[in-house]
Amino acid sequence: MRLRSKLDRLPSFKAMRKPLTVAELVLTYIASLVIFMAMVGLRLWIDPLLQGTFPYVTFFPAVLIVGFLFGIAQGALVAFLCGLASWYMFIPPYYTFDTSLSTVLAMALYTFVVITDLGLTALMMSAYRAEQKARAEVEMLAEQQEVMARELDHRLKNVFATINAIVSLSQKHACDVQSFARSLRERLNAMARSNLLLRGLRPGDETTVRSVIIQALEPFDKAETVRLDLHGPLVPVSGQAVVLLSLILHELGTNAAKYGALSVQDGKIRLGWHLHTITRDDMQEPALTVEWREIGGPAPNPPSPGSSGFGSVLINRVIGAVRGTVSIDFPETGAIVTLTLPLTAISPKRDEKGDPLLEEGASSREPVFSHG
């Protein structure tokens, strides 16, 4: 880890994360030229000992050092300058750019070696960059797994609470064992379909806000009662937006079944949504607002200041992930949850005028729709 932090401070490795500033780039070229001149001076100093042999002995290391420390472009520049210096000063006849066959072969060998050196350096740096990316992805996956594990634990508790609510509701409306078993089986199947909905649609599939609501709340026995009142336009929902809305509705439905309007026989849910325009960062953009209003249930017990249940935390995080907002109020008549989401996060498809594409034959506003 200590070596990794030192490597990350080198200009060549730093440039893999973000481009160097102009000042930093100029400094790398100046340092490269200083190394080149130092290697030329060293080669001149040891030239009497070499007696005209090994013309590149100090230049190969110069190319490697510069390429590793400052980058491949700087290494290529030093390789070019070192080639000229060795050709002119250390390959006979000296101080001329001779083009005899022996000189051409010597320079070809030098060119091959420095290209190989720089190529291997580039491959090494590319492998390091790939390893860094893989490490970051592993860390991100580990963090996601932790969140998913906590969510799974919470969701399992919610599943059992939902099953308990389904059994209780089925029992209240059943007149004999056969009808109880039939209705219970249907509602458990509806719950299974809702869980499949939480996994999202296949690529290219699309549904609507109304469909997501009906499917997500079907396990709570609303399809055959007047306890769910829906009203709003048929707004298309695509991709991960289905999962987003399903997660939120699942939390709201579970809380209502355990503590709110769905925990008593006369409780109702009014769920409406509408399209409008919001102002964000001095710019206007279309948005969808969904209001969940509980009526006829027990008086809600607001959480104490500074504390929030996992459901509230999940709703806030899911909404925040798409730059939306959430408002939760607890009047004595029942909980009210208002969600506002940018329409681009819910219905990415638009017509030529920029309006959301509705289902074929649907108007922008539909009359109140109640299940019952």
N, C-alpha and C positions, 0 to 999 in steps of 0.2 A: 504493500500500500504506500510506503514511503517512497519507493522507486517510482511508482505510478504518479504520485504528486509532483515529483521532480521532473518527470518527462512531460507532464502537462504544462509545465511552465516554459518549456523550450518553444521558441517561435514556430518551428515547423509543426509541433503537435498542437500548439495553441491555435494555429491557423486552421486546423481540422475542425475546430468547434465553431469559430467565427472568424471572419476576415480580419487581418491585421489592419491597424490604422496606418495612414500614410507615413506618419513619423516612425512607427515601428518597422514598416517595410523598408524605408530608407536606411534605417539603422542596420537591418539585416544585410543589405547590399554593401554598406560601408564596411561592416565587419567581415564580409566575404572577401572584399578586396584587400583588407588588411591581412587576412590569412593567406591569400594568394601571394602577396608581396613577401610575407614572412617565409613562405615555402620557397620562393625564388631565391631569397637571400640565403636560406639554409642550403639549397642545392648548389649555389655558387661557393659557399664556404666549404662544403665537403667535396667539391669537384676534383681538387688535386688528389684526394684519396681514392676516388673512383676511376681516375685515369681514362675519362671519356666513355665509361660504361654506365649502364642504368640511368638513362636520361630522365626517366619518369619517377625515380625512387621517392621523391618528396611530393610529387604531384598527385599520385593516386590517393594517398591519405588525405590530401587537401580536399579533393573532390568528395570523398566519403564524409569527412568531418563537416564540411559546409552543407552538403545535402541532408545530413542527419540533423544538424543543429538549426538550420535556417530554412530549408525547403529545397525541393527538386529544382525549381527555377534558378535559385541562387547557385545550387550545385552545378547546373548546366553552364551557367556563366563562368564559374571558376574552371570547369573542365575545358571550356573553349580557350580561356586565357592561358591556362597551363599548357594546352596543346601548342598554342602559338609560341610560348616561351621556350618549351622544350625543342620545338622544331627550329627556332631561330638561334638558340644559344647552346644547346647541348647535343645536337645531332650534326655530325660533320657532313659537309663543310660548315663550320661555325659562322654565325652571324649572317646567314643567308637563308632564304626560303627555297632550298634546293628541292627539285622535283624528280630526282633520280629514282630508279626503281626501289632501291634499298630504303630511301627516305619515305617513299610512299607506303611501302610495306610496314615500316616502323610506325608511321602515323596511323595506318589502318589498324594495327594491333592496339595502339593506344586508344583509338576511337572505340574499338570493340570492348575493351576493358572498362572504360569509363561509362559507356552506355549500359553495360552489364551491372556495374556498381550502382548507378543511379536507378536502374530498373529494379534491382533487388531492394534498394532502399525504399522505393515507392511501394513495392509489394509489402514490405514489412510495415510501413506506415498505414497502408490500406488494411492489413490484417489487424493492426492495433485499433484502428478506427472501428472495424467490424466487431472486435471484441468488446470495445467500449459500448457500442450500441447494444450488443447482446446482453452485456451486464446490466445496462440501464433497463432493458426490457424485462430481464429476470427480476430485478428489484421492483419494477412496476407490477409485474404479475404476482409477486409475493404479496405486495400491498393489496392488490385487488382480491387475492385469495383470502386475506385476512378479513376484508370487508364482506366478501361473499360468505365466509364462514359465520360471521356474526349475523348477517342477514338471514342465512339459512336457519340458524338456531331460532331467531325471532319468528321466521316464517313458519317453522314447524309448530311453534306454540300457537300461532294464529290459525294454522290448519286445524288443529285439534279444537280450538275455540269455535271455529266456523262449523266444524262437524257437529259439535255439541248444540250450536244454535240451530242448525238444520234439523237435527233430530227433534229438538223441542218444538220448532215451528211445525214440522210434519205431524207430530203427535197432537198438537192443538187442533189441526184441521182434519184429522183422520177420524172416520166413523167406525172402522173395523181394522183388523190386523192386515188384511189384504191391501186395502187402500193405503194404510200406513207404509207397508213395505214397498208398494209401487211408487208412492210419492217420494219416499226416502231415496229409493234407487235413482229416480229421475233427478233429484236434486244433487245427489252425489255425482252423477254423471255430468250435470251442469257445472259442478265445481271442478271436475277434471277438465272440462272444456275451457273453463276460465283459466286454469293453470297453464294449459297449452297456449292460450292467448298471451300469457305473460312472457312466453318465449319469443314473441314477435312474429311477424309475417315473413314469408319467403321474399327474396329480392323481387321487386316490381309489384308485389301485391299491395292492395290499398283497401282501407275500410273507412268508416266515418266515426265521428265522435259519438253519435247516437249508438252505433253498433258496439263500440268499445264499452260504453256505459252499460248497455243491456247485458252484454256477455260477462263483464266483470262482476256485476251485481246479481246475476241470475242465481248463484248458489244461495243467496239470502232469501229466496222464496218471494221475489217481487213480481215475477212474470204472471202470477195468477191472482194478484190483489191490486187494490187501488192505492197501495202504500208508497208507490214510487211514481212521482209526477215529473215528467221530462218535457222540456220545451227549449227549442233552439234550432238554428239552421243546420242543414246537412253539410258539415264541414269535413272534407276528406282528411284522413290521417294516414301517414305513410311511415314505414320502417320503424325506427326506434321510438317514434312518438307513441306508437301503440303500447309499447312496454312502459313508457313513462306514465301515460294516463292510467294504465291498468294497475301499476304499482300504487299510485295515489288512491285510486278508487278502492282497491283491495284494502288498503289501510283504513280508509274512511268507513268502508262497509264493516270491517271487522270491529272497529271501535264502536260503531253504532250498534252492532249486534251485541257487544259485550256491555256497553255502558249507556248507549244513547237511545234514539228513537226506535231502533229495531229490536231493542231488548224488551219492549212492552207491546201489547196487542194493538193498541190504538195509535202507535207512533207512525209518522210518515216522513218521507224524504222528498223535498222539492229540489230538483236538480235542473238548473237552467244555464245556458251558455249563449253568448252573443259575440259578434265581431265588432270591433271598433278600432280607433286609432289612438296610439299612445305617443308621448314625446319622450325620447331618450337621447341624451347627448345633443340637445338642440335639433334633433331630427325626428320627424314623424314616421312611424312604421305601423303596419296593421298588427292587431293582436287579438287573441281569443281569451275571453274571461269566462270562467266556469264558477258557478256559485252552488255550493252544497249547503242546504238549509234543513235542519232537523226540526220537526214539529211534533208535539204530543208525547215526547219522551220524558224521562226523568230530568230534573234540573241538572245541567252539567256541573261538574266539579272542576273548575279551572286549575291547571297545575300551579304549584307555588312558584313565586318569582325565582328565576335563575335555574329552574329545573325543566327539562323537557323529556318526554318519553321517546323511545326509539322511533315510533311512528312519526312523530313531529319532526325529529331530526332527519328521517329519511325523506319526508315530503319536502322539507326545505332544501335538502341537498339535490334532490331530483329536479325541483323547479329551478334552483340556482344554476344547475348544469346547463340549462338552455336560456339563461339570462332572464328567467321569469321571476315573479314575485308571488308571495302567498300571505294571506291575512286570515288569522284564526280568532274568532270571537266566541264568547261563551255567555250569551244572554240567558235568562231563566227559561225562555221558550225552547231553547235547544241550540246546539253548536252551529255556527255559521263559518264555513271555510270558503274563501274566495281566492281562486287561482287565476293569475294573468300570465299568459305565455305569448312570446312573439309568434306570429303566424308562420314565419319561416321555419320554426322548429316543429310545427304541427302539420302544416299542409304546404310542402315545398313546391307543389305544382301550381302554376299560374296561367291565366289566359293572356291574350295579347295586351289587355288593359292593365295587367298586374293584379286582377282580382282572383281570389281563390276559386279553383274549379270545383263546382258542386256536382252532385250526382245527376245523371241525366234526368231531366224532367222535374228537378227540384227547384223551388224558388229560394230566394235568399232568406226568407223567413217562413217557417212552418207553424201551423196552429199548435196549440198545446197538445202534447201527446202523453196520455196516461195509460199505464198498464192496469187493466182490470177487467 
